[in-house]
Amino acid sequence: MILRAIQAIRQSEPRRTLARAILGATLFGLALAALRFGVIENGLLPRDCGPGGADAALPCGLTWLLVQSFQQQGLGWLALLAGTLAFLFTWRRLAWFGWFAGVAGLVLYCADPAAVGVLLALFALLRHRKPIAAAKDSPTRSRQGQREQNQSPIPQQPV
């Protein structure tokens, strides 16, 4: 039964994409949850940094960058923009970016716009793509079309 499921995933691109997206989001979400609950909410980040990450220390700079990504729900809006563009123009790389930015936004305090961005990116990822060879009429496809035209579904009556 498990082998059938694995074989079905290998043969079906949307299922394979969905499995990759879920696995990647799970691992990425767990890493971000560890960052959120283990570092941010436990107060392990330095609190005595100057405004704008002015201190030269690396922890203060990282703290400033992290806080800036939360301001005005920046991660969520980034995920929404990427997911919308990927959905409209079927850009798969941008859809992957929107998917992971949305997961980051959901975990790191930017849930409202990130939720919509995640869904749009997932819809763009699961959209069925036409194979490249099928886009142009190849000689084999034109012969198949001729055979289908010659084989009429209505039997012809002798006159």
MIMARTOR-475609 format. One record per residue: residue number from 0; residue in three letters; x, y, z of N, C-alpha, C, O, CB in turn. Coordinates in nm, 4 decimals. Atoms other than C-alpha are relative to their C-alpha. Last residue first. Glycine has a CB too. Layout:
BEGIN
 num residuo      nxx      nyy      nzz     caxx     cayy     cazz      cxx      cyy      czz      oxx      oyy      ozz     cbxx     cbyy     cbzz
 NUM     ALA        X        Y        Z        X        Y        Z        X        Y        Z        X        Y        Z        X        Y        Z
...
//
This chain:
BEGIN
 num residuo      nxx      nyy      nzz     caxx     cayy     cazz      cxx      cyy      czz      oxx      oyy      ozz     cbxx     cbyy     cbzz
 158     VAL   0.1048  -0.0728   0.0725  -2.6472   0.5260  -4.9671  -0.0644  -0.0840  -0.1037  -0.1546  -0.0376  -0.1735   0.0547   0.1229  -0.0637
 157     PRO  -0.0196   0.0104   0.1467  -2.4486   0.3190  -4.7168  -0.1195   0.0663  -0.0705  -0.2333   0.0538  -0.0252   0.0148  -0.1518  -0.0455
 156     GLN   0.0979   0.0885   0.0622  -2.4879   0.4600  -4.3647   0.0293  -0.0104  -0.1482   0.0607   0.0902  -0.2117  -0.1441   0.0505   0.0237
 155     GLN   0.0596  -0.0502   0.1220  -2.1814   0.6124  -4.1988  -0.0898  -0.1078  -0.0611  -0.0532  -0.2250  -0.0692   0.1093   0.0441  -0.1000
 154     PRO  -0.0194   0.0914   0.1133  -2.1101   0.5225  -3.8415  -0.0757   0.0529  -0.1219  -0.1876   0.1032  -0.1117  -0.0479  -0.1444   0.0360
 153     ILE   0.1311   0.0391   0.0527  -2.0979   0.8271  -3.6179   0.0219  -0.0931  -0.1180   0.0871  -0.0557  -0.2155  -0.0846   0.1249  -0.0423
 152     PRO   0.0741   0.0738  -0.1032  -1.7776   0.8507  -3.4115  -0.1372  -0.0460  -0.0483  -0.1956  -0.1371   0.0103  -0.0163   0.0863   0.1238
 151     SER   0.1200  -0.0741  -0.0398  -1.5764   0.9379  -3.7240  -0.0760  -0.0799   0.1044  -0.0889  -0.2015   0.0909  -0.0906   0.0300  -0.1225
 150     GLN   0.0866   0.0913  -0.0734  -1.2345   0.7840  -3.7438  -0.1188   0.0774   0.0541  -0.1131   0.1336   0.1635   0.0770  -0.0702   0.1148
 149     ASN   0.0421   0.1071   0.0909  -1.0626   0.9878  -4.0152  -0.0948  -0.0974   0.0685  -0.1774  -0.1593   0.0015   0.1216  -0.0752  -0.0535
 148     GLN   0.0941  -0.0559   0.0955  -1.0564   1.2991  -3.7961  -0.0513  -0.1075  -0.0942  -0.1671  -0.1042  -0.1360   0.0647   0.1130  -0.0789
 147     GLU   0.1254  -0.0260  -0.0694  -0.9008   1.1034  -3.5079  -0.1037   0.0593  -0.0945  -0.2227   0.0324  -0.0787   0.0230   0.0936   0.1181
 146     ARG   0.0666   0.1281  -0.0247  -0.6360   0.9620  -3.7385  -0.1341   0.0211   0.0680  -0.2315  -0.0471   0.0364   0.0885  -0.0914   0.0855
 145     GLN   0.0530   0.0469   0.1272  -0.5537   1.3116  -3.8650  -0.0718  -0.1327   0.0182  -0.1765  -0.1554  -0.0423   0.1120  -0.0137  -0.1033
 144     GLY   0.1169  -0.0797   0.0327  -0.5220   1.4399  -3.5076  -0.0620  -0.0435  -0.1308  -0.1844  -0.0435  -0.1438   0.0361   0.1462  -0.0063
 143     GLN   0.1088   0.0469  -0.0858  -0.2900   1.1551  -3.4215  -0.1274   0.0762  -0.0300  -0.2359   0.0182  -0.0317   0.0370   0.0147   0.1479
 142     ARG   0.0469   0.1285   0.0531  -0.0775   1.2396  -3.7234  -0.1129  -0.0562   0.0841  -0.2070  -0.1154   0.0313   0.1148  -0.1007  -0.0065
 141     SER   0.0818  -0.0301   0.1171  -0.0622   1.6045  -3.6091  -0.0489  -0.1288  -0.0644  -0.1599  -0.1319  -0.1175   0.0793   0.0840  -0.1017
 140     ARG   0.1305  -0.0519  -0.0423   0.0463   1.4947  -3.2613  -0.0872   0.0298  -0.1218  -0.2083   0.0079  -0.1177   0.0171   0.1274   0.0861
 139     THR   0.0788   0.1116  -0.0532   0.3243   1.2738  -3.4010  -0.1380   0.0478   0.0428  -0.2359  -0.0250   0.0265   0.0724  -0.0660   0.1187
 138     PRO   0.0524   0.0855   0.1075   0.4516   1.5556  -3.6227  -0.0841  -0.1161   0.0536  -0.1814  -0.1560  -0.0103   0.1152  -0.0548  -0.0837
 137     SER  -0.1063   0.0837   0.0524   0.4786   1.7913  -3.3236  -0.0579  -0.0893  -0.1090  -0.1799  -0.1029  -0.1178   0.0657  -0.0845   0.1127
 136     ASP   0.0502   0.1184   0.0688   0.2283   2.0639  -3.2693   0.1173  -0.0763  -0.0580   0.1814  -0.0313  -0.1530  -0.1014   0.0380  -0.1111
 135     LYS  -0.0069  -0.0120   0.1454   0.3911   2.2965  -3.0230  -0.0549  -0.1280  -0.0614  -0.0443  -0.2361  -0.0033   0.1464   0.0272  -0.0481
 134     ALA   0.0319  -0.1381   0.0337   0.2918   2.3263  -2.6588   0.0018   0.0229  -0.1501  -0.0793   0.0993  -0.2024   0.0972   0.0943   0.0677
 133     ALA   0.1391  -0.0100   0.0427   0.2767   1.9505  -2.6149  -0.0372   0.1421  -0.0402  -0.1433   0.1636  -0.0988  -0.0919  -0.0477   0.1104
 132     ALA   0.0161   0.0601   0.1323   0.6562   1.9184  -2.6105  -0.1429   0.0148  -0.0510  -0.1643   0.0196  -0.1721   0.0389  -0.1476   0.0038
 131     ILE  -0.0601  -0.0870   0.1007   0.6844   2.1650  -2.3214  -0.0220  -0.0555  -0.1396  -0.0482   0.0210  -0.2324   0.1493   0.0176   0.0266
 130     PRO  -0.1361   0.0402   0.0350   0.4421   1.9706  -2.1045   0.0527   0.0875  -0.1138  -0.0242   0.1354  -0.1972   0.0044  -0.1497  -0.0401
 129     LYS  -0.0047   0.0761   0.1243   0.1422   2.1756  -1.9951   0.1441  -0.0420  -0.0252   0.2366   0.0354  -0.0006  -0.0560   0.0831  -0.1198
 128     ARG  -0.0740  -0.0623   0.1095   0.1508   2.2764  -1.6320  -0.0066  -0.0885  -0.1228  -0.0057  -0.2112  -0.1130   0.1468   0.0261   0.0401
 127     HIS  -0.0526   0.0964   0.0970  -0.1145   2.1769  -1.3826   0.0683   0.0746  -0.1134   0.0100   0.1639  -0.1749  -0.1128  -0.0912  -0.0549
 126     ARG   0.0611  -0.0172   0.1317  -0.1543   2.4334  -1.1081   0.0679  -0.0935  -0.0983   0.1905  -0.1044  -0.1016   0.0101   0.1475  -0.0481
 125     LEU   0.0768   0.1185   0.0355  -0.0343   2.2899  -0.7780  -0.0687   0.0110  -0.1352  -0.1302  -0.0851  -0.1815  -0.1021  -0.0269   0.1052
 124     LEU  -0.0852   0.1191   0.0051   0.2438   2.5412  -0.7295  -0.0752  -0.1221  -0.0488  -0.0187  -0.2061  -0.1187   0.0589  -0.0281   0.1363
 123     ALA  -0.0900  -0.0135   0.1147   0.0262   2.8389  -0.8238   0.0901  -0.1224  -0.0127   0.1210  -0.1651  -0.1239   0.0851   0.1274   0.0131
 122     PHE   0.0808   0.0177   0.1210  -0.2462   2.7246  -0.5839   0.0879   0.0092  -0.1248   0.0691  -0.0670  -0.2196  -0.1127   0.1056  -0.0061
 121     LEU   0.0292   0.1427   0.0112   0.0180   2.6854  -0.3128  -0.0865  -0.0288  -0.1221  -0.0651  -0.1289  -0.1905  -0.0693  -0.0503   0.1267
 120     ALA  -0.1221   0.0681   0.0441   0.1471   3.0364  -0.3756  -0.0244  -0.1496  -0.0161   0.0258  -0.2107  -0.1105   0.1146   0.0245   0.0998
 119     LEU  -0.0206  -0.0332   0.1413  -0.2059   3.1775  -0.3561   0.1248  -0.0684  -0.0551   0.1245  -0.1163  -0.1685   0.0113   0.1519  -0.0181
 118     LEU   0.0999   0.0679   0.0820  -0.2694   2.9910  -0.0310   0.0185   0.0288  -0.1482   0.0106  -0.0628  -0.2301  -0.1390   0.0411   0.0429
 117     VAL  -0.0286   0.1442   0.0002   0.0559   3.0997   0.1295  -0.0990  -0.0739  -0.0899  -0.0594  -0.1600  -0.1684  -0.0057  -0.0571   0.1439
 116     GLY  -0.1156   0.0237   0.0865   0.0008   3.4621   0.0276   0.0360  -0.1469  -0.0100   0.0718  -0.1955  -0.1173   0.1189   0.0773   0.0504
 115     VAL   0.0489  -0.0104   0.1376  -0.3474   3.4610   0.1818   0.1134  -0.0260  -0.0984   0.0932  -0.0912  -0.2008  -0.0624   0.1390  -0.0255
 114     ALA   0.0915   0.1121   0.0242  -0.2105   3.3318   0.5114  -0.0528   0.0021  -0.1430  -0.0612  -0.1023  -0.2076  -0.1171   0.0040   0.0991
 113     ALA  -0.0762   0.1197   0.0357   0.0854   3.5696   0.4990  -0.0914  -0.1179  -0.0306  -0.0588  -0.2011  -0.1152   0.0960  -0.0368   0.1125
 112     PRO  -0.0253   0.0055   0.1439  -0.1413   3.8763   0.4863   0.0741  -0.1260  -0.0427   0.0625  -0.1682  -0.1578   0.0786   0.1209  -0.0424
 111     ASP   0.1140  -0.0413   0.0818  -0.2910   3.8027   0.8303   0.0300  -0.0005  -0.1501  -0.0348  -0.0758  -0.2228  -0.0446   0.1377   0.0415
 110     ALA   0.0895   0.1036   0.0500  -0.0212   3.5903   0.9970  -0.1062   0.0490  -0.0975  -0.1441  -0.0266  -0.1869  -0.0665  -0.0654   0.1140
 109     CYS   0.0562  -0.0745   0.1136   0.2684   3.8308   1.0382  -0.1081  -0.0840  -0.0683  -0.1066  -0.0998  -0.1904   0.1118   0.0386  -0.1020
 108     TYR   0.0824  -0.1150  -0.0371   0.3906   3.7261   1.3885  -0.0623   0.0794  -0.1153  -0.1089   0.1908  -0.0910   0.0813   0.0912   0.0797
 107     LEU  -0.0657  -0.1153  -0.0604   0.6787   3.4949   1.2951  -0.0884   0.1250  -0.0009  -0.0483   0.2285  -0.0541   0.1297   0.0287  -0.0724
 106     VAL  -0.0648   0.0348  -0.1257   0.5168   3.1560   1.2375   0.0506   0.1243   0.0732   0.0482   0.1299   0.1961   0.1155  -0.0964  -0.0255
 105     LEU   0.0967   0.0637  -0.0897   0.2656   3.2621   0.9752   0.0617  -0.0308   0.1358  -0.0045  -0.0173   0.2387  -0.0538  -0.1283  -0.0627
 104     GLY   0.0917  -0.1008  -0.0520   0.5106   3.5057   0.8172  -0.1018  -0.0584   0.0963  -0.1380   0.0057   0.1950  -0.0712   0.0681  -0.1134
 103     ALA  -0.0745  -0.0817  -0.0959   0.7773   3.2376   0.7852  -0.0907   0.1061   0.0611  -0.0836   0.1319   0.1813   0.1215   0.0662  -0.0678
 102     VAL  -0.0188   0.0851  -0.1181   0.5252   3.0037   0.6238   0.0761   0.0776   0.1071   0.0431   0.0698   0.2254   0.0761  -0.1309  -0.0370
 101     GLY   0.1280   0.0088  -0.0702   0.4281   3.2863   0.3906   0.0080  -0.0863   0.1246  -0.0492  -0.0521   0.2281  -0.1059  -0.0545  -0.0921
 100     ALA   0.0173  -0.1288  -0.0685   0.7896   3.3566   0.2970  -0.1311   0.0006   0.0776  -0.1382   0.0575   0.1865   0.0031   0.1174  -0.1014
  99     PHE  -0.0861  -0.0004  -0.1183   0.8275   2.9842   0.2262  -0.0055   0.1328   0.0743   0.0040   0.1348   0.1970   0.1431  -0.0306  -0.0397
  98     TRP   0.0380   0.1068  -0.0925   0.5242   2.9692  -0.0033   0.0846   0.0058   0.1275   0.0310   0.0023   0.2383   0.0152  -0.1377  -0.0679
  97     GLY   0.1196  -0.0429  -0.0719   0.5918   3.3056  -0.1654  -0.0449  -0.1021   0.1029  -0.0925  -0.0661   0.2106  -0.1122   0.0266  -0.0971
  96     PHE  -0.0414  -0.1071  -0.0886   0.9447   3.1963  -0.2568  -0.1182   0.0486   0.0836  -0.1050   0.0695   0.2041   0.0605   0.1157  -0.0802
  95     TRP  -0.0755   0.0621  -0.1096   0.8123   2.8689  -0.3944   0.0458   0.1052   0.0999   0.0405   0.0832   0.2209   0.1216  -0.0776  -0.0546
  94     ALA   0.0970   0.0708  -0.0838   0.5523   3.0610  -0.5952   0.0698  -0.0693   0.1169   0.0193  -0.0674   0.2292  -0.0783  -0.1029  -0.0835
  93     LEU   0.0605  -0.1008  -0.0864   0.8214   3.2987  -0.7201  -0.1058  -0.0637   0.0907  -0.1262  -0.0192   0.2037  -0.0625   0.1130  -0.0845
  92     ARG  -0.1037  -0.0395  -0.0965   1.0127   3.0010  -0.8500  -0.0542   0.1046   0.0962  -0.0263   0.1006   0.2160   0.1248   0.0545  -0.0727
  91     ARG  -0.0168   0.1008  -0.1046   0.6958   2.8604  -1.0070   0.1068   0.0393   0.1026   0.0898   0.0120   0.2214   0.0361  -0.1336  -0.0627
  90     TRP  -0.1441   0.0061  -0.0216   0.5987   3.1708  -1.2003   0.0262  -0.0923   0.1181  -0.0020  -0.0578   0.2328   0.0603   0.1422   0.0251
  89     THR  -0.0474   0.1391  -0.0104   0.2409   3.1065  -1.3097   0.1526  -0.0084   0.0029   0.2126  -0.0858  -0.0716  -0.0539  -0.0830  -0.1170
  88     PHE  -0.0889   0.0224   0.1137   0.1738   3.4735  -1.4062   0.0597  -0.1401  -0.0045   0.1427  -0.1683  -0.0909   0.1105   0.1002   0.0027
  87     LEU   0.0432  -0.0668   0.1231  -0.1282   3.5486  -1.1902   0.0825  -0.0392  -0.1211   0.0285  -0.0571  -0.2303   0.0062   0.1489   0.0179
  86     PHE   0.1303   0.0512   0.0411  -0.0641   3.2929  -0.9169  -0.0439   0.0601  -0.1328  -0.0981  -0.0101  -0.2182  -0.1043   0.0287   0.1071
  85     ALA  -0.0187   0.1382   0.0449   0.3064   3.3715  -0.8930  -0.1305  -0.0598  -0.0491  -0.1316  -0.1349  -0.1466   0.0573  -0.0856   0.1124
  84     LEU  -0.0690  -0.0023   0.1293   0.2333   3.7436  -0.8791   0.0213  -0.1409  -0.0554   0.0075  -0.1634  -0.1756   0.1346   0.0712   0.0135
  83     THR   0.0895  -0.0575   0.0998  -0.0249   3.6936  -0.6046   0.0641   0.0017  -0.1381   0.0018  -0.0378  -0.2366  -0.0402   0.1411   0.0405
  82     GLY   0.1044   0.0968   0.0327   0.1945   3.4576  -0.4034  -0.0953   0.0512  -0.1060  -0.1376  -0.0254  -0.1926  -0.0773  -0.0363   0.1237
  81     ALA  -0.0601   0.1097   0.0761   0.4937   3.6915  -0.4226  -0.1049  -0.1036  -0.0397  -0.1041  -0.1524  -0.1527   0.1114  -0.0668   0.0816
  80     LEU  -0.0421  -0.0504   0.1306   0.2904   3.9949  -0.3171   0.0563  -0.1122  -0.0869   0.0210  -0.1241  -0.2042   0.1044   0.1109   0.0169
  79     LEU   0.1201  -0.0304   0.0770   0.1158   3.8082  -0.0364   0.0342   0.0497  -0.1395  -0.0291   0.0091  -0.2369  -0.0843   0.1033   0.0727
  78     ALA   0.0599   0.1273   0.0417   0.4414   3.6559   0.0874  -0.1245   0.0232  -0.0845  -0.1469  -0.0474  -0.1828  -0.0351  -0.0857   0.1225
  77     LEU  -0.0896   0.0572   0.1001   0.6079   3.9976   0.0927  -0.0558  -0.1316  -0.0531  -0.0523  -0.1571  -0.1734   0.1401  -0.0215   0.0591
  76     TRP   0.0247  -0.0736   0.1240   0.3065   4.1436   0.2728   0.0893  -0.0497  -0.1125   0.0473  -0.0527  -0.2282   0.0219   0.1494   0.0214
  75     GLY   0.1322   0.0349   0.0524   0.3297   3.8709   0.5356  -0.0306   0.0697  -0.1305  -0.0828   0.0079  -0.2234  -0.1064   0.0336   0.1006
  74     LEU  -0.0065   0.1355   0.0563   0.7025   3.9107   0.5850  -0.1326  -0.0407  -0.0625  -0.1358  -0.1035  -0.1683   0.0393  -0.1007   0.1081
  73     GLY  -0.0771   0.0036   0.1241   0.6653   4.2875   0.6255   0.0081  -0.1368  -0.0637  -0.0061  -0.1487  -0.1854   0.1369   0.0491   0.0251
  72     GLN   0.0223   0.1333   0.0534   0.3929   4.2732   0.8904   0.0693  -0.0192  -0.1355   0.0087  -0.0666  -0.2315  -0.1495  -0.0261  -0.0134
  71     GLN   0.1031  -0.0151   0.1030   0.4176   4.6503   0.9537  -0.0282  -0.1312  -0.0729  -0.0738  -0.1290  -0.1872   0.0419   0.1064  -0.1003
  70     GLN   0.0646  -0.1307   0.0050   0.7351   4.5814   1.1510  -0.0954   0.0065  -0.1186  -0.0597  -0.0315  -0.2301   0.1050   0.1126  -0.0089
  69     PHE   0.1316   0.0063  -0.0639   0.8050   4.2092   1.1825  -0.0766   0.1315  -0.0122  -0.1997   0.1321  -0.0085   0.0152  -0.0367   0.1464
  68     SER   0.0842   0.0899   0.0798   1.0915   4.2021   0.9283  -0.1399  -0.0139   0.0601  -0.2340  -0.0492  -0.0110   0.0657  -0.1380  -0.0113
  67     GLN   0.0464  -0.0698   0.1199   1.2360   4.5114   1.0956  -0.0864  -0.0894  -0.0882  -0.1764  -0.0404  -0.1564   0.1188   0.0515  -0.0798
  66     VAL   0.1086  -0.0893  -0.0398   1.2519   4.3276   1.4285  -0.0552   0.0742  -0.1215  -0.1762   0.0948  -0.1312   0.0486   0.1004   0.1066
  65     LEU   0.1147   0.0821  -0.0358   1.4578   4.0505   1.2744  -0.1205   0.0854   0.0373  -0.2328   0.0571  -0.0044   0.0356  -0.0926   0.1150
  64     LEU   0.0572   0.0547   0.1233   1.6937   4.2921   1.1040  -0.1251  -0.0825   0.0280  -0.2230  -0.0756  -0.0463   0.1035  -0.0858  -0.0728
  63     TRP   0.0622  -0.1099   0.0728   1.7464   4.4834   1.4317  -0.0652  -0.0500  -0.1289  -0.1776  -0.0108  -0.1602   0.1037   0.1085  -0.0315
  62     THR   0.1221  -0.0361  -0.0710   1.8121   4.1645   1.6253  -0.0745   0.1099  -0.0744  -0.1966   0.1033  -0.0889   0.0321   0.0448   0.1432
  61     LEU   0.0984   0.1041   0.0299   2.0603   4.0504   1.3634  -0.1331   0.0272   0.0687  -0.2395   0.0026   0.0121   0.0529  -0.1364   0.0423
  60     GLY   0.0402  -0.0139   0.1399   2.2437   4.3809   1.3874  -0.1041  -0.1024  -0.0402  -0.1996  -0.0709  -0.1112   0.1203  -0.0123  -0.0901
  59     CYS   0.0870  -0.1182   0.0068   2.2476   4.3674   1.7666  -0.0491   0.0219  -0.1429  -0.1646   0.0590  -0.1639   0.0747   0.1258   0.0506
  58     PRO   0.1329   0.0293  -0.0560   2.3784   4.0083   1.7606  -0.0949   0.1188  -0.0062  -0.2146   0.1004  -0.0283   0.0136  -0.0449   0.1433
  57     LEU   0.0814   0.0808   0.0896   2.6574   4.1079   1.5162  -0.1364  -0.0342   0.0604  -0.2360  -0.0276  -0.0117   0.0738  -0.1273  -0.0355
  56     ALA   0.0057   0.1418  -0.0351   2.7958   4.3803   1.7392  -0.0957  -0.0739  -0.0934  -0.2025  -0.0231  -0.1274  -0.0439  -0.0179   0.1471
  55     ALA  -0.0740   0.0786   0.0975   2.8654   4.7082   1.5649  -0.0104  -0.1501   0.0263   0.0306  -0.2310  -0.0569   0.1450   0.0420  -0.0002
  54     ASP  -0.1155   0.0662  -0.0604   2.5978   4.8914   1.7549   0.0650  -0.0919  -0.1033  -0.0021  -0.1487  -0.1895  -0.0417  -0.0803   0.1269
  53     ALA  -0.1186  -0.0836   0.0120   2.3796   5.1095   1.5372   0.1235  -0.0653   0.0614   0.2361  -0.0362   0.0210  -0.0248   0.1339   0.0652
  52     GLY  -0.1110   0.0952   0.0038   2.1155   4.8390   1.4896   0.1343   0.0711  -0.0083   0.2264   0.0232  -0.0744  -0.0157  -0.0948  -0.1181
  51     GLY  -0.0425   0.0261   0.1370   1.8648   5.1104   1.4024   0.1155  -0.0973  -0.0113   0.1830  -0.1005  -0.1142   0.0377   0.1271  -0.0650
  50     PRO   0.1043  -0.0039   0.1024   1.8402   5.2362   1.7586   0.0584  -0.0253  -0.1388   0.1678   0.0205  -0.1716  -0.0726   0.1352   0.0027
  49     GLY   0.0376  -0.1349   0.0391   2.1136   5.1222   1.9980  -0.1072  -0.0041  -0.1084  -0.1334  -0.1099  -0.1656   0.1227   0.0782  -0.0487
  48     CYS  -0.0602  -0.0482   0.1243   2.1208   4.7721   2.1414  -0.0487   0.1414  -0.0290  -0.1558   0.1819   0.0162  -0.0338  -0.0947  -0.1184
  47     ASP  -0.0626  -0.1294  -0.0233   2.0406   4.7007   2.5058   0.0744   0.0510  -0.1232   0.1792   0.1145  -0.1115   0.0951  -0.0093   0.1173
  46     ARG   0.1012  -0.1053  -0.0096   1.7888   4.4252   2.4476   0.0621   0.1387   0.0139  -0.0090   0.2388   0.0049  -0.0918  -0.0268   0.1178
  45     PRO  -0.0412  -0.1151  -0.0826   2.0199   4.1503   2.3272  -0.1041   0.1114  -0.0046  -0.1589   0.1429  -0.1102   0.1364   0.0542  -0.0472
  44     LEU  -0.0551  -0.1043   0.0848   1.8350   3.8466   2.1952   0.0394   0.1185   0.0873  -0.0253   0.1452   0.1885  -0.1015   0.0428  -0.1094
  43     LEU  -0.1424   0.0251   0.0207   1.7959   3.5632   2.4430   0.0650   0.1026  -0.0912   0.1876   0.1123  -0.0965   0.0200  -0.1377  -0.0570
  42     GLY  -0.0817  -0.1169  -0.0305   1.4661   3.7034   2.5672   0.1481  -0.0225  -0.0175   0.2282   0.0447   0.0476  -0.0257   0.0440   0.1384
  41     ASN  -0.0754   0.0252  -0.1235   1.2875   3.3694   2.5858   0.0915   0.1154   0.0358   0.1572   0.1124   0.1399   0.0817  -0.1270  -0.0134
  40     GLU   0.0883  -0.0129  -0.1156   1.0297   3.4914   2.3339   0.0684  -0.0330   0.1321   0.0156   0.0005   0.2381  -0.1194  -0.0889  -0.0176
  39     ILE   0.0672  -0.1300  -0.0080   1.2861   3.5606   2.0632  -0.0800   0.0135   0.1285  -0.0621   0.1099   0.2029  -0.0915   0.0200  -0.1201
  38     VAL  -0.0895  -0.1164  -0.0025   1.5315   3.2753   2.1111  -0.0761   0.1295   0.0258  -0.0432   0.2044   0.1177   0.0765   0.0107  -0.1317
  37     GLY  -0.1252   0.0233  -0.0701   1.3662   2.9424   2.1857   0.0858   0.1225   0.0153   0.1620   0.1326   0.1114   0.0767  -0.1035  -0.0693
  36     PHE   0.0218   0.0356  -0.1402   1.0046   3.0239   2.1070   0.1293  -0.0193   0.0775   0.1324   0.0010   0.1989  -0.0819  -0.1254   0.0085
  35     ARG   0.0976  -0.0853  -0.0686   1.0555   3.2175   1.7845  -0.0068  -0.0306   0.1498   0.0077   0.0587   0.2332  -0.1384  -0.0173  -0.0628
  34     LEU  -0.0505  -0.1372  -0.0098   1.3774   3.0577   1.6629  -0.0948   0.0877   0.0808  -0.0517   0.1652   0.1662   0.0203   0.0597  -0.1398
  33     ALA  -0.1109   0.0046  -0.0954   1.2547   2.7070   1.7443   0.0614   0.1380   0.0176   0.0987   0.1757   0.1287   0.1070  -0.1001  -0.0462
  32     ALA   0.0622   0.0099  -0.1322   0.9285   2.7912   1.5695   0.1072  -0.0088   0.1085   0.0915   0.0479   0.2166  -0.0939  -0.1228   0.0070
  31     LEU   0.0461  -0.1337  -0.0380   1.1308   2.9096   1.2698  -0.0682  -0.0007   0.1366  -0.0557   0.0951   0.2129  -0.0959   0.0548  -0.1056
  30     ALA  -0.1184  -0.0821  -0.0258   1.3186   2.5789   1.2516  -0.0404   0.1404   0.0441   0.0202   0.1966   0.1353   0.0890   0.0071  -0.1253
  29     LEU  -0.0585   0.0450  -0.1264   0.9925   2.3858   1.2902   0.1245   0.0807   0.0354   0.1451   0.1152   0.1518   0.0346  -0.1490  -0.0074
  28     GLY   0.0839  -0.0486  -0.1099   0.8286   2.5947   1.0183   0.0531  -0.0422   0.1357   0.0468   0.0350   0.2314  -0.1417  -0.0500  -0.0166
  27     PHE  -0.0250  -0.1432  -0.0121   1.1162   2.5298   0.7772  -0.0789   0.0589   0.1164  -0.0272   0.1416   0.1914  -0.0361   0.0719  -0.1304
  26     LEU  -0.1368  -0.0167  -0.0510   1.0964   2.1535   0.8365   0.0333   0.1472   0.0230   0.0930   0.1824   0.1247   0.1012  -0.0617  -0.0975
  25     THR  -0.0090   0.0572  -0.1344   0.7181   2.1471   0.8025   0.1387   0.0213   0.0603   0.1516   0.0655   0.1744  -0.0330  -0.1495  -0.0036
  24     ALA   0.0636  -0.0930  -0.0931   0.7124   2.3857   0.5078   0.0077  -0.0516   0.1434   0.0235   0.0267   0.2371  -0.1461   0.0233  -0.0395
  23     GLY  -0.0838  -0.1187  -0.0148   0.9657   2.1733   0.3200  -0.0574   0.0989   0.1001   0.0159   0.1559   0.1810   0.0179   0.0678  -0.1336
  22     LEU  -0.1222   0.0384  -0.0705   0.7733   1.8521   0.3840   0.0904   0.1212   0.0235   0.1426   0.1397   0.1334   0.0755  -0.1078  -0.0790
  21     ILE   0.0346   0.0310  -0.1393   0.4404   2.0080   0.2908   0.1242  -0.0362   0.0799   0.1409   0.0098   0.1928  -0.1016  -0.1149   0.0061
  20     ALA   0.0391  -0.1240  -0.0675   0.5761   2.1731  -0.0232  -0.0315  -0.0261   0.1468   0.0076   0.0520   0.2336  -0.1216   0.0635  -0.0698
  19     ARG  -0.1198  -0.0806  -0.0237   0.7591   1.8592  -0.1332  -0.0331   0.1266   0.0790   0.0400   0.1653   0.1702   0.0664   0.0371  -0.1331
  18     ALA  -0.0806   0.0694  -0.1012   0.4486   1.6451  -0.0867   0.1263   0.0786   0.0312   0.1651   0.0893   0.1475   0.0365  -0.1418  -0.0474
  17     LEU   0.0655  -0.0166  -0.1295   0.2350   1.9000  -0.2719   0.0803  -0.0671   0.1110   0.0941  -0.0116   0.2200  -0.1420  -0.0573  -0.0043
  16     THR  -0.0208  -0.1376  -0.0423   0.4813   1.9115  -0.5602  -0.0619   0.0246   0.1368  -0.0018   0.0909   0.2213  -0.0585   0.0968  -0.1027
  15     ARG  -0.1412  -0.0101  -0.0365   0.4850   1.5333  -0.5838   0.0309   0.1410   0.0491   0.1038   0.1588   0.1467   0.0905  -0.0366  -0.1200
  14     ARG  -0.0179   0.0689  -0.1283   0.1075   1.5237  -0.5752   0.1438   0.0114   0.0477   0.1696   0.0305   0.1665  -0.0399  -0.1479  -0.0119
  13     PRO   0.0617  -0.0771  -0.1100   0.0833   1.7902  -0.8449   0.0162  -0.0670   0.1357   0.0379   0.0016   0.2356  -0.1478   0.0209  -0.0277
  12     GLU  -0.0741  -0.1207  -0.0369   0.3475   1.6098  -1.0592  -0.0685   0.0810   0.1090   0.0001   0.1257   0.2009   0.0202   0.0865  -0.1211
  11     SER   0.0869  -0.1160   0.0043   0.1803   1.2686  -1.0540   0.0752   0.1238   0.0472   0.1164   0.1314   0.1629  -0.1252  -0.0231   0.0856
  10     GLN   0.0611  -0.0163   0.1312   0.3897   0.9677  -1.1443  -0.0803   0.1277  -0.0126  -0.1033   0.1738  -0.1243  -0.0877  -0.1167  -0.0299
   9     ARG  -0.1029  -0.0145   0.1025   0.6272   0.9797  -0.8475  -0.0598   0.0276  -0.1368   0.0001   0.0998  -0.2165   0.0860  -0.1244  -0.0059
   8     ILE  -0.0631  -0.1308  -0.0169   0.3424   1.0469  -0.6052   0.1066   0.0224  -0.1066   0.1204   0.1333  -0.1581   0.0615   0.0125   0.1402
   7     ALA   0.0954  -0.1013   0.0451   0.1458   0.7537  -0.7421   0.0582   0.1393   0.0130   0.0356   0.2249  -0.0726  -0.1300  -0.0097   0.0793
   6     GLN   0.0042   0.0046   0.1458   0.4514   0.5275  -0.7063  -0.0969   0.1049  -0.0558  -0.0678   0.1671  -0.1579  -0.0408  -0.1404  -0.0476
   5     ILE  -0.1257  -0.0577   0.0483   0.4999   0.6357  -0.3462   0.0023   0.0029  -0.1520   0.0462   0.1012  -0.2118   0.1204  -0.0796   0.0534
   4     ALA   0.0056  -0.1441  -0.0251   0.1329   0.5717  -0.2716   0.1264   0.0682  -0.0506   0.1197   0.1753  -0.1109  -0.0190   0.0282   0.1500
   3     ARG   0.0935  -0.0591   0.0959   0.1471   0.2310  -0.4373  -0.0069   0.1516   0.0162  -0.0107   0.2255  -0.0821  -0.1397  -0.0611   0.0168
   2     LEU  -0.0681  -0.0055   0.1286   0.4601   0.1437  -0.2377  -0.0905   0.0579  -0.1082  -0.0427   0.1298  -0.1960   0.0476  -0.1390  -0.0404
   1     ILE  -0.0907  -0.1132  -0.0030   0.2826   0.2394   0.0830   0.0732   0.0126  -0.1327   0.0967   0.1235  -0.1809   0.0996  -0.0139   0.1152
   0     MET   0.0821  -0.1184   0.0000   0.0000   0.0000   0.0000   0.0873   0.1259   0.0000   0.0589   0.2213  -0.0725  -0.0938  -0.0009   0.1205
//
